[in-house]
Amino acid sequence: MRRPTLFLTVGLPCTGKTTAARRIEIEQAALRLTKDEWVKALYGPENPPSAGDVIEGRLIQIGLRALELGTNVVLDYGLWSRDERSALRRAAADRGARVELRYFDATPAEQRRRRDQRQAEAPDTTWPMSDDELAEWAATIEIPTPGELDGSEPIDDPPPGFATWDAWRRHRWPPHLAASECP
């Protein structure tokens, strides 16, 4: 049995993650799990952050099961934090899968151009994003190191307060919305 691969797309909005994920889906016979498509299908013009976290978590569960079954998976999220990537690298390794991180970058001007084009041509596939939001998000992303990208860097220990990456993953991606968070 061949060893499946988990492809992680990492980057800010409008950097080419979904375009690349669609290509990986075809070229690598991978199950593509794109959070934005699910949020749009379930919430339309709304983009509730708490719902996005739950959807990401459910898609991760589906992706991990697909890896167990020997299917390649591409997670099309931003995965801005190293902890998110470490948790997913550990989960894939625990299932005997390889991991490939793909980092996507674009200049702020190119991001704005792509955002504007997407808003004009396919507004139903995205949400409004201001220049200020793009700049704020750029200040928060933890860009993958070369060792993360090529897989040579060991996976970090879980953050303080978590005995395992599985425990951290369940905390980061909750299994359901709290009643107070339901729209």
Secondary structure as GFF3:
##gff-version 3
##sequence-region A 1 183
A	DSSP	beta_strand	5	11	.	.	.	ID=ss1
A	DSSP	alpha_helix	17	27	.	.	.	ID=ss2
A	DSSP	beta_strand	30	34	.	.	.	ID=ss3
A	DSSP	alpha_helix	35	43	.	.	.	ID=ss4
A	DSSP	alpha_helix	49	68	.	.	.	ID=ss5
A	DSSP	beta_strand	72	76	.	.	.	ID=ss6
A	DSSP	alpha_helix	82	94	.	.	.	ID=ss7
A	DSSP	beta_strand	98	104	.	.	.	ID=ss8
A	DSSP	alpha_helix	108	121	.	.	.	ID=ss9
A	DSSP	three_ten_helix	123	125	.	.	.	ID=ss10
A	DSSP	alpha_helix	131	140	.	.	.	ID=ss11
A	DSSP	alpha_helix	146	150	.	.	.	ID=ss12
A	DSSP	alpha_helix	165	172	.	.	.	ID=ss13
A	DSSP	three_ten_helix	179	181	.	.	.	ID=ss14
###
